[in-house]
Amino acid sequence: ARGEEGGSSGVFRRSLDSVEISFVEGTEGGRQPFVSPDSGWIGFYTEEGGLAKVPAEGGLQQRIFTGERLLPTGAAWGPEGRIYFSRGLSGGLGSVSASGGAFEELTVPDSEAGEIGHWYPRSLPEGRGLLFGAWTVEGWRNFALDVEDRSARPLELPSRRERPDSSAPVMSVGGHPHYVAGGDRLLLDRTNLIAVPYDLEAHRVLGDPVTVLSGVASFHISWDGTLAYLSESAVQGRGALARWTDAIEASAPLAGAGEGAQIRVSPDGARLAIVDTPDLWIVELARGARTRFTTSGVVNNFPVWSPDGASVLFNSLRDPHGLYLQSTGNLGESRLVLARSDEAIYLPSSWSPDGRVVAVTVWSPRRRGR
């Protein structure tokens, strides 16, 4: 978070029985905080990409892990005094003692199964393991991990069509899972908060989901079961894209834009390239018409328009994984221009006006950063 005075950033806290928000001293530049089970400490990602902690009331910062430059993709404080964390966009999970010390590798993404990275670990009580998400070429999947033998079990919901005497298909659990004392695990699925019964011993979902809340943008559950959430209506600008004019006037949502998470405007300002996972779409602003641009069936993202607006460059997790170029006149037909190497992920961000240079961010699991 960023403070109003002086532009400082770091971790802020607010008691549930108060409206006052206070900066936590010692967390300058910190991101993605996580709290110890006894609520006595606050952990966070440092500005340098490490992990640190401070007393919950603020104080001297104590470094926990500095062995790699980490991308903030989730960390959790386990009840047995260990910190579990994601090692970045294309990395697995690791752990370290809350007091610091030797690093321990827990998971490695299975590239043959289409896994890209393991993110957002959540601790289970009594040292029963972790819940975590895997970003794959086909989207998001959730797993339960036994930290003793390193075995990971996919979390799946029985289909409503499933019968005890059949081999009916199952559907993968979506969202970011949180375990709740008493046997239910809550997860965020698009804009609905849903609960499912969960067997902590067998790491198995026992039944179908039940909607608890609708219109939820973000949520978190404490160890004692207290739920804090942000309603979708409270998030300004969520779910709508608006045109910005030189007049700086009130603007209306643009038809056809939907809820694209990544948006790029064409050089002539007449079209949009948007990401609606897993595909890219082209929106004609004048008509509000929306056309599917990619049809590979796997994740395509980070679109960049060519200077003449005739093509779009984008990252794709198809095989082979890399950067693809596609003409706006040939929907669904693209060609590989830069293949992935050394497990690096290429994320294009801009194309120079003369067409000679494309700026690309490279995420490498070997460097654990850019």
Disulfide bonds with the S-S distance in Angstrom:
none
